[in-house]
Amino acid sequence: MQLYTQYIYEKIWTKTSEKDALRMITEELGDYDPKGTLKYILEETAKGKTITVGECRFKSDES
């Protein structure tokens, strides 16, 4: 499963590694459990959902 991200002001989805996703989540939420948030994002995007955290959206290639 490949993770993609898009800021709300962008039109193109970008392939993102889990390391970069953790960095983005930390930027948006501060130190509020970024690993737990990433786990939730991965679980929900696997179901075909798009998740928004702050100004960043996440989806997977299976959605």
N, C-alpha and C positions, 0 to 999 in steps of 0.2 A: 504494500500500500504506500503510495506516494502522497505526501502532504503538500498542499498548495496554500499560499497566502495572498491576500490582497488588502491594501489599505483602502479605506472608504472613498478616498479621492482618486483611486486608480481604476483603470478599466481592464487591466491584464492580470491574470493569475500567474504567480511565480512559484516554481518548485522550491521547496524549503526543507532543509534538514531539521531533525529534531533539536539539534544544538542551536540553530538559528531561531527556531520556534520558541525555545526556552528564553533566549535573549529578548525576543519580541514581547513575550508574555511578561517578562520582568520589567521591560520598559513601560508597558501599559499598566501593570498592577503593582509595581514595586516589589517588595519581598513577600507578598501575599501568596505563598505556596505555589510557585510556578510549576513544579513537577506534578503536583496533584491536578493543577489546571490543564497541563499538557495531557495527562492521562485521560481526563474527562473529554478533552477535545478529540483525542484519537479514538476513544470509544464511540462518541457521537458521530464523528465524520464517517466512521466505518458503517454506520447505519444510513448514510446518505444525507446527513444534515450538514448545514453550513453554520459554523459557530462564530460569533462576533465577540471579541475581547477588546474593549476600548475602541480604537479606530482600526483594528485589524481583523480581517475575516479569515477563517480557516476552513478548508474542505479537503477531501481526499479524492483520488482518481477513481475510486469506486462509487462516488456519488453522481 
